[in-house]
Amino acid sequence: MEHEILIGNTIGNECVLTAEELARACCAEVSWIAELIDVGILAQQGEDQSGWRFCAADLTSARRAARLQRAFEANTEAVAVMLDLMTEIKRLRDRLKRMGLDPDE
């Protein structure tokens, strides 16, 4: 029986991913990452593209954007609106829960 060894890196709050690494993790091109930055889905650290760095939260946002884009065949602007609405819904649900109300009833 063969055992496969997986090697990975832990990504935390430190911005350690390059644009190329983030694109590869999302099965996308760096130009797509630039689009996500342009519409406000991602906020890069660094000025020029070769110096851009991203953290774990950015990876999560990019992957979520990729799923929405595929599922709804949406452009990046529409995905940005969807993500904003999803964030607002979560914020409102959390507020209802803090008030002792169940938003799912």
Z-matrix of the N, CA and C atoms (Angstrom, degrees):
N
C 1 1.441
C 2 1.526 1 108.89
N 3 1.326 2 116.24 1 125.65
C 4 1.462 3 120.88 2 179.52
C 5 1.515 4 109.92 3 -89.35
N 6 1.313 5 114.71 4 144.03
C 7 1.461 6 121.09 5 176.40
C 8 1.518 7 108.43 6 -111.53
N 9 1.294 8 114.76 7 133.30
C 10 1.461 9 120.26 8 178.47
C 11 1.518 10 108.57 9 -95.31
N 12 1.295 11 117.13 10 132.25
C 13 1.451 12 122.12 11 178.64
C 14 1.520 13 108.57 12 -104.21
N 15 1.312 14 114.80 13 123.59
C 16 1.456 15 120.80 14 178.02
C 17 1.514 16 108.75 15 -104.19
N 18 1.301 17 115.64 16 135.73
C 19 1.456 18 121.33 17 178.51
C 20 1.518 19 107.57 18 -119.59
N 21 1.311 20 116.88 19 134.45
C 22 1.456 21 120.26 20 -179.84
C 23 1.510 22 110.94 21 -148.85
N 24 1.304 23 114.75 22 174.58
C 25 1.451 24 121.74 23 177.84
C 26 1.517 25 109.06 24 -119.15
N 27 1.315 26 115.77 25 144.15
C 28 1.449 27 120.79 26 174.21
C 29 1.517 28 108.35 27 -84.80
N 30 1.308 29 115.36 28 130.32
C 31 1.460 30 120.52 29 179.42
C 32 1.517 31 107.10 30 -112.79
N 33 1.296 32 116.90 31 122.11
C 34 1.460 33 121.28 32 -179.87
C 35 1.509 34 111.06 33 -114.31
N 36 1.306 35 114.71 34 -142.79
C 37 1.459 36 120.10 35 -179.83
C 38 1.518 37 112.63 36 -76.05
N 39 1.325 38 116.77 37 -15.38
C 40 1.451 39 119.57 38 177.64
C 41 1.523 40 109.10 39 -73.28
N 42 1.301 41 115.89 40 137.39
C 43 1.456 42 120.45 41 -179.40
C 44 1.519 43 108.91 42 -85.12
N 45 1.327 44 114.94 43 100.06
C 46 1.457 45 120.11 44 -174.01
C 47 1.526 46 114.00 45 -119.35
N 48 1.312 47 118.17 46 -14.50
C 49 1.460 48 120.83 47 -178.91
C 50 1.524 49 110.90 48 -82.47
N 51 1.307 50 116.66 49 134.51
C 52 1.461 51 120.42 50 172.53
C 53 1.528 52 108.53 51 -81.07
N 54 1.303 53 116.37 52 169.75
C 55 1.470 54 120.79 53 177.38
C 56 1.523 55 110.24 54 -61.66
N 57 1.317 56 116.50 55 -38.79
C 58 1.469 57 120.63 56 179.82
C 59 1.525 58 111.04 57 -65.53
N 60 1.331 59 117.12 58 -42.35
C 61 1.461 60 120.66 59 179.20
C 62 1.523 61 111.22 60 -66.51
N 63 1.326 62 116.48 61 -41.23
C 64 1.460 63 120.24 62 178.00
C 65 1.527 64 110.68 63 -63.91
N 66 1.312 65 116.69 64 -43.94
C 67 1.470 66 120.50 65 178.28
C 68 1.525 67 110.55 66 -61.06
N 69 1.320 68 116.59 67 -44.92
C 70 1.470 69 120.70 68 -179.52
C 71 1.532 70 110.56 69 -62.81
N 72 1.336 71 117.71 70 -39.50
C 73 1.467 72 121.26 71 179.56
C 74 1.526 73 111.81 72 -65.55
N 75 1.340 74 116.10 73 -22.23
C 76 1.467 75 121.10 74 179.90
C 77 1.523 76 112.16 75 -104.26
N 78 1.329 77 117.12 76 7.61
C 79 1.462 78 121.90 77 -176.60
C 80 1.532 79 110.27 78 53.08
N 81 1.321 80 115.22 79 48.50
C 82 1.466 81 120.95 80 -176.62
C 83 1.522 82 109.80 81 -136.95
N 84 1.316 83 114.69 82 -178.91
C 85 1.461 84 122.43 83 177.72
C 86 1.528 85 109.36 84 -101.47
N 87 1.317 86 116.28 85 158.64
C 88 1.461 87 121.20 86 177.90
C 89 1.531 88 110.36 87 -61.94
N 90 1.315 89 117.83 88 -31.23
C 91 1.466 90 120.54 89 178.24
C 92 1.532 91 110.90 90 -61.99
N 93 1.327 92 117.09 91 -32.93
C 94 1.463 93 121.06 92 176.65
C 95 1.526 94 110.05 93 -68.27
N 96 1.325 95 117.35 94 -39.57
C 97 1.462 96 121.49 95 176.27
C 98 1.532 97 108.95 96 -60.13
N 99 1.326 98 116.92 97 -42.45
C 100 1.468 99 121.34 98 178.09
C 101 1.527 100 110.83 99 -60.90
N 102 1.337 101 117.40 100 -38.56
C 103 1.465 102 121.04 101 177.17
C 104 1.525 103 110.64 102 -62.59
N 105 1.339 104 116.44 103 -41.80
C 106 1.465 105 120.44 104 179.45
C 107 1.521 106 110.93 105 -63.65
N 108 1.319 107 116.51 106 -35.56
C 109 1.466 108 120.66 107 176.53
C 110 1.525 109 109.51 108 -67.64
N 111 1.322 110 116.78 109 -43.83
C 112 1.474 111 121.53 110 -177.82
C 113 1.525 112 112.65 111 -59.90
N 114 1.341 113 117.44 112 -35.58
C 115 1.467 114 119.86 113 -178.22
C 116 1.529 115 112.64 114 -94.10
N 117 1.330 116 117.16 115 1.33
C 118 1.457 117 120.68 116 174.96
C 119 1.513 118 116.14 117 88.93
N 120 1.326 119 118.18 118 9.08
C 121 1.461 120 120.33 119 177.15
C 122 1.526 121 110.01 120 -72.56
N 123 1.310 122 116.98 121 -38.67
C 124 1.462 123 122.68 122 177.76
C 125 1.518 124 109.70 123 -117.59
N 126 1.334 125 115.07 124 149.29
C 127 1.468 126 121.43 125 174.13
C 128 1.522 127 106.63 126 -125.65
N 129 1.299 128 116.09 127 106.87
C 130 1.457 129 120.77 128 -176.10
C 131 1.519 130 111.68 129 -78.20
N 132 1.310 131 115.43 130 153.34
C 133 1.454 132 122.57 131 168.69
C 134 1.517 133 105.47 132 -98.60
N 135 1.311 134 117.72 133 131.32
C 136 1.455 135 121.03 134 -178.31
C 137 1.510 136 111.04 135 108.32
N 138 1.312 137 114.57 136 154.10
C 139 1.457 138 120.00 137 -174.14
C 140 1.526 139 114.26 138 -87.42
N 141 1.322 140 116.72 139 -57.78
C 142 1.469 141 118.74 140 -176.72
C 143 1.522 142 110.22 141 -97.73
N 144 1.306 143 115.56 142 161.12
C 145 1.468 144 121.89 143 -173.50
C 146 1.519 145 112.92 144 -54.93
N 147 1.304 146 118.11 145 -37.37
C 148 1.468 147 119.97 146 -179.58
C 149 1.525 148 111.65 147 -69.99
N 150 1.327 149 117.15 148 -19.40
C 151 1.456 150 120.67 149 179.79
C 152 1.517 151 114.65 150 -103.80
N 153 1.332 152 117.07 151 0.66
C 154 1.460 153 119.85 152 179.40
C 155 1.517 154 110.51 153 -61.20
N 156 1.336 155 115.60 154 139.49
C 157 1.457 156 121.80 155 175.11
C 158 1.523 157 108.11 156 -134.52
N 159 1.335 158 114.95 157 147.45
C 160 1.456 159 122.05 158 -177.08
C 161 1.524 160 109.43 159 -134.72
N 162 1.334 161 116.77 160 155.16
C 163 1.468 162 121.68 161 -179.93
C 164 1.536 163 110.50 162 -114.65
N 165 1.315 164 115.88 163 -173.98
C 166 1.463 165 121.49 164 -175.28
C 167 1.527 166 112.12 165 -59.91
N 168 1.323 167 117.94 166 -39.89
C 169 1.467 168 120.82 167 179.47
C 170 1.526 169 110.67 168 -61.96
N 171 1.330 170 116.71 169 -36.20
C 172 1.460 171 120.37 170 177.69
C 173 1.525 172 111.12 171 -66.77
N 174 1.323 173 116.31 172 -39.06
C 175 1.464 174 120.47 173 177.44
C 176 1.525 175 110.01 174 -62.09
N 177 1.320 176 116.71 175 -43.96
C 178 1.466 177 120.90 176 177.97
C 179 1.527 178 110.90 177 -61.52
N 180 1.328 179 117.25 178 -44.91
C 181 1.469 180 121.28 179 179.80
C 182 1.522 181 111.68 180 -63.66
N 183 1.320 182 116.38 181 -43.05
C 184 1.466 183 120.36 182 -179.25
C 185 1.527 184 110.97 183 -65.13
N 186 1.317 185 116.63 184 -42.05
C 187 1.469 186 119.19 185 178.97
C 188 1.518 187 111.33 186 -66.40
N 189 1.313 188 116.83 187 -39.55
C 190 1.474 189 120.49 188 177.04
C 191 1.528 190 109.41 189 -62.97
N 192 1.313 191 116.74 190 -42.96
C 193 1.470 192 120.76 191 178.23
C 194 1.527 193 110.82 192 -61.75
N 195 1.316 194 116.78 193 -41.71
C 196 1.465 195 120.49 194 179.65
C 197 1.532 196 110.76 195 -62.77
N 198 1.339 197 116.97 196 -42.27
C 199 1.469 198 120.26 197 179.21
C 200 1.529 199 110.95 198 -63.21
N 201 1.324 200 116.54 199 -45.03
C 202 1.464 201 119.96 200 179.40
C 203 1.526 202 111.36 201 -63.94
N 204 1.316 203 115.48 202 -41.43
C 205 1.459 204 119.69 203 -179.04
C 206 1.528 205 110.62 204 -62.26
N 207 1.322 206 116.54 205 -42.59
C 208 1.471 207 120.27 206 178.45
C 209 1.527 208 111.50 207 -68.57
N 210 1.323 209 116.29 208 -46.50
C 211 1.467 210 120.55 209 -174.77
C 212 1.524 211 112.54 210 -63.82
N 213 1.323 212 116.68 211 -37.73
C 214 1.455 213 119.98 212 -174.96
C 215 1.524 214 113.38 213 -111.05
N 216 1.339 215 115.70 214 4.17
C 217 1.461 216 120.15 215 -177.44
C 218 1.530 217 110.12 216 48.63
N 219 1.336 218 114.78 217 46.64
C 220 1.461 219 121.95 218 -174.78
C 221 1.523 220 111.31 219 -100.48
N 222 1.321 221 115.61 220 153.51
C 223 1.457 222 119.65 221 175.01
C 224 1.533 223 109.10 222 -81.26
N 225 1.314 224 117.16 223 172.30
C 226 1.464 225 120.23 224 -174.33
C 227 1.531 226 112.50 225 -65.88
N 228 1.313 227 117.70 226 -32.58
C 229 1.462 228 119.72 227 178.02
C 230 1.528 229 110.88 228 -64.64
N 231 1.326 230 116.80 229 -43.16
C 232 1.467 231 120.75 230 178.54
C 233 1.521 232 110.56 231 -65.44
N 234 1.313 233 117.09 232 -38.96
C 235 1.463 234 120.80 233 178.51
C 236 1.529 235 110.10 234 -64.22
N 237 1.317 236 117.74 235 -39.06
C 238 1.466 237 120.96 236 178.01
C 239 1.532 238 110.44 237 -60.64
N 240 1.336 239 117.00 238 -42.07
C 241 1.464 240 120.74 239 177.94
C 242 1.526 241 110.01 240 -65.06
N 243 1.331 242 117.30 241 -44.14
C 244 1.467 243 120.78 242 178.68
C 245 1.522 244 110.98 243 -58.00
N 246 1.319 245 117.10 244 -45.64
C 247 1.460 246 121.15 245 -179.61
C 248 1.523 247 111.48 246 -64.21
N 249 1.332 248 117.27 247 -40.13
C 250 1.468 249 120.62 248 176.42
C 251 1.523 250 110.75 249 -61.39
N 252 1.326 251 116.46 250 -43.90
C 253 1.468 252 120.39 251 179.85
C 254 1.527 253 111.47 252 -66.03
N 255 1.319 254 117.22 253 -39.71
C 256 1.461 255 120.59 254 177.83
C 257 1.532 256 111.13 255 -63.37
N 258 1.319 257 116.49 256 -39.38
C 259 1.469 258 121.11 257 177.83
C 260 1.523 259 110.68 258 -65.19
N 261 1.325 260 116.34 259 -42.60
C 262 1.462 261 120.55 260 179.70
C 263 1.528 262 111.12 261 -66.04
N 264 1.312 263 117.97 262 -40.71
C 265 1.470 264 121.50 263 177.69
C 266 1.522 265 110.10 264 -61.13
N 267 1.336 266 116.97 265 -43.90
C 268 1.468 267 120.74 266 178.56
C 269 1.521 268 110.67 267 -62.31
N 270 1.331 269 116.95 268 -42.55
C 271 1.463 270 120.77 269 179.61
C 272 1.528 271 110.61 270 -61.65
N 273 1.334 272 116.87 271 -43.36
C 274 1.459 273 120.74 272 -179.89
C 275 1.524 274 111.96 273 -68.12
N 276 1.324 275 117.55 274 -39.56
C 277 1.470 276 120.96 275 177.15
C 278 1.523 277 110.82 276 -62.98
N 279 1.329 278 115.90 277 -43.19
C 280 1.466 279 119.93 278 178.24
C 281 1.524 280 110.78 279 -61.59
N 282 1.324 281 116.46 280 -39.23
C 283 1.466 282 120.78 281 179.07
C 284 1.520 283 110.83 282 -64.73
N 285 1.336 284 116.44 283 -42.62
C 286 1.467 285 119.91 284 177.08
C 287 1.528 286 111.63 285 -61.52
N 288 1.332 287 116.40 286 -41.77
C 289 1.456 288 119.80 287 178.94
C 290 1.525 289 111.40 288 -63.24
N 291 1.331 290 117.13 289 -39.56
C 292 1.468 291 120.44 290 178.30
C 293 1.525 292 111.12 291 -64.98
N 294 1.320 293 116.94 292 -27.03
C 295 1.474 294 121.88 293 178.73
C 296 1.529 295 111.14 294 -84.98
N 297 1.337 296 116.81 295 -0.89
C 298 1.457 297 120.39 296 178.84
C 299 1.518 298 114.04 297 86.26
N 300 1.316 299 117.07 298 14.48
C 301 1.460 300 121.10 299 179.37
C 302 1.526 301 108.61 300 -106.48
N 303 1.323 302 115.64 301 142.42
C 304 1.469 303 119.60 302 177.74
C 305 1.519 304 108.96 303 -96.25
N 306 1.333 305 117.45 304 112.23
C 307 1.470 306 119.58 305 -177.14
C 308 1.531 307 113.92 306 -68.96
N 309 1.319 308 117.58 307 -12.27
C 310 1.466 309 120.39 308 -178.17
C 311 1.512 310 113.22 309 -93.19
N 312 1.323 311 118.19 310 -0.16
C 313 1.469 312 120.50 311 179.79
C 314 1.504 313 111.81 312 -87.15
